[in-house]
């Protein structure tokens, strides 16, 4: 492949996964609708896929550069892709035609599972720089994870390990999701020895969890302030007359809510994003009981 070859991937990327006949058939069915082919893609297991240059070049800069530059692939019309799981290449090829791919796995074959299929497809999207494939594979991956229920937790360390070994730190789409999910489920995941190994191995993942933990600590401190604020307000309510209804719009998530008597509060808790903001950060106004509308914020003096 000369200089158009992507970098070799880690050993952790299994090459043993064989495509299922259904998967091959889905790809053939897609390609055959587009007439005579002019490009052959070879996978690591010896598979050859006859596709259309125009279609794959349109979707992928990698194919475009390889087939329209001074490389041997441009002359030979053959592209070897020996470093990727064949299932991922099939998913990639089908995606270039349909903007979606079929997921078929081989029952009983190690590493042939839907979550792994989508993860490999995501990694192929990252290596061959097809952002839309990454977004699509991430959606398929996350919905598969949610479908797994509690057994999905055991998949998380494996998925992190494969993803972080195979993609750069700057590739954020699936990393962001895995980091957020891991942080939210940290209590459960920390009981899994494999997850602890992942924490010890991948510094950028560990840093992300540490950052999220610090942000959460700061949020809880703000929440403590807010509780003290509310306690003060409840204790002194009698001195402030009847509460007025005021609406707030959160500066963080734009969630809008109506509160009773908050004008003495210095902090407001947003039920939308669970953050606490100072009242002067909020876009707020009085609630009009006759129209149900809120007055313009410019009419209101802030406390
Ligand atoms: Zn909010």
Boltz pocket constraint, residues with backbone or C-beta under 6 A from the ligand:
constraints:
  - pocket:
      binder: B
      contacts: [[A, 250], [A, 251], [A, 252], [A, 253], [A, 254], [A, 255], [A, 270], [A, 271], [A, 272], [A, 273], [A, 274], [A, 275]]
      max_distance: 6.0
